[in-house]
Amino acid sequence: MNSLDANVVLRFLLNDLPLHSEKAERLIMTSQCYVTDVIMTEVVFVLEKVSGLPRPDIGALLKRLISLQTVVCSQVLLDKAIDLYTKRPQLSFPDCFAAVEALLSGDILLSFDKDLVKRGGSHVREP
């Protein structure tokens, strides 16, 4: 199985550099590819801060990626984190990811981040 770096995922999602985008698409569409949670976080950062895409567009791109049968990832966790990220513009993707991961694990997430405590779910609290 191939493990993908953020730049390969970004070329696939953005289709912005023809040669690289074509290679990324061929790779992702024809072979099993693993995308780590850290790489997904980097991808969201680049799409948001560098490319300037709005959250709904980022969410749609990521949902398309994780729905591919050739992409291996933390699908349930990422799916729910993407949903929270698109619904809560006050929260960063890492905050959404942490909140969802804690919820799915049955844990309480402790944070001093007032927005995260307010918007991350009832399982997110101040210490």
C-alpha positions as CSV (number, residue, x, y, z in Angstrom):
1,M,0.0,0.0,0.0
2,N,1.1,3.5,-0.7
3,S,1.1,6.2,2.0
4,L,0.5,9.6,0.7
5,D,2.0,13.0,1.6
6,A,-0.1,16.1,1.7
7,N,1.3,17.4,-1.6
8,V,0.0,14.3,-3.5
9,V,-3.4,14.6,-1.9
10,L,-3.5,18.3,-2.7
11,R,-2.6,17.8,-6.3
12,F,-5.4,15.3,-6.6
13,L,-8.0,17.5,-4.9
14,L,-7.0,20.8,-6.6
15,N,-6.0,19.5,-10.0
16,D,-3.8,22.6,-10.2
17,L,-0.5,21.3,-11.6
18,P,-1.3,19.2,-14.6
19,L,1.6,16.8,-14.5
20,H,1.5,16.2,-10.8
21,S,-2.3,16.2,-10.7
22,E,-2.5,13.6,-13.4
23,K,0.1,11.4,-11.6
24,A,-1.7,11.8,-8.2
25,E,-5.1,10.9,-9.8
26,R,-3.7,7.9,-11.5
27,L,-2.1,6.7,-8.3
28,I,-5.1,7.3,-6.0
29,M,-7.7,5.9,-8.4
30,T,-5.8,2.7,-9.2
31,S,-4.1,1.6,-6.0
32,Q,-4.7,1.4,-2.3
33,C,-3.5,4.6,-0.6
34,Y,-3.2,5.4,3.0
35,V,-3.7,8.9,4.3
36,T,-2.8,9.6,7.9
37,D,-4.8,11.8,10.2
38,V,-1.8,14.2,10.4
39,I,-1.7,14.5,6.6
40,M,-5.4,15.2,6.5
41,T,-4.9,18.0,9.0
42,E,-2.1,19.5,6.8
43,V,-4.3,19.2,3.7
44,V,-7.1,21.1,5.5
45,F,-4.7,23.8,6.6
46,V,-3.3,24.3,3.0
47,L,-6.8,24.3,1.5
48,E,-8.0,26.9,4.0
49,K,-5.0,29.2,4.5
50,V,-3.1,28.9,1.3
51,S,-5.7,28.2,-1.3
52,G,-8.4,30.3,0.5
53,L,-11.2,27.8,-0.1
54,P,-14.4,28.2,2.0
55,R,-15.2,25.4,4.5
56,P,-18.1,23.9,2.6
57,D,-15.8,23.4,-0.5
58,I,-13.1,21.9,1.7
59,G,-15.6,19.6,3.3
60,A,-16.9,18.5,-0.1
61,L,-13.4,17.8,-1.4
62,L,-12.4,15.8,1.7
63,K,-15.7,13.8,1.7
64,R,-15.0,12.9,-1.9
65,L,-11.5,11.8,-1.1
66,I,-12.4,9.6,2.0
67,S,-15.3,8.0,0.1
68,L,-13.0,6.5,-2.5
69,Q,-12.6,2.7,-2.1
70,T,-8.9,3.1,-2.8
71,V,-8.3,5.5,0.1
72,V,-7.6,4.0,3.5
73,C,-8.0,6.4,6.4
74,S,-9.8,6.9,9.7
75,Q,-13.0,7.3,7.7
76,V,-15.6,7.5,10.5
77,L,-13.5,9.8,12.6
78,L,-12.7,12.1,9.6
79,D,-16.2,12.1,8.3
80,K,-17.6,13.4,11.6
81,A,-14.7,15.8,12.0
82,I,-15.3,17.2,8.6
83,D,-19.0,17.6,9.5
84,L,-18.1,19.5,12.7
85,Y,-15.5,21.6,10.8
86,T,-18.1,22.7,8.2
87,K,-20.7,23.5,10.8
88,R,-18.5,25.4,13.3
89,P,-16.4,28.1,11.6
90,Q,-15.0,29.2,15.0
91,L,-13.2,25.9,15.4
92,S,-10.0,24.8,13.6
93,F,-9.9,21.4,12.0
94,P,-7.5,20.0,14.7
95,D,-10.0,21.1,17.3
96,C,-12.8,19.4,15.5
97,F,-10.7,16.3,15.1
98,A,-9.8,16.2,18.8
99,A,-13.5,16.7,19.8
100,V,-14.7,14.0,17.6
101,E,-11.9,11.6,18.5
102,A,-12.7,12.1,22.2
103,L,-16.4,11.6,21.6
104,L,-15.9,8.4,19.6
105,S,-13.6,7.1,22.4
106,G,-16.0,8.0,25.1
107,D,-13.6,10.5,26.6
108,I,-13.9,14.0,27.9
109,L,-11.8,16.5,26.1
110,L,-10.3,19.1,28.4
111,S,-9.4,22.5,27.0
112,F,-8.9,26.1,27.9
113,D,-10.1,27.1,24.4
114,K,-13.4,28.8,25.1
115,D,-14.7,28.3,21.6
116,L,-13.9,24.6,21.7
117,V,-15.6,24.2,25.1
118,K,-18.7,26.1,23.9
119,R,-19.0,24.5,20.4
120,G,-17.2,21.2,20.5
121,G,-19.9,19.2,22.2
122,S,-21.1,18.4,25.8
123,H,-18.0,16.2,26.3
124,V,-15.6,19.1,25.9
125,R,-15.0,21.0,29.1
126,E,-12.5,23.2,30.9
127,P,-10.1,21.4,33.2
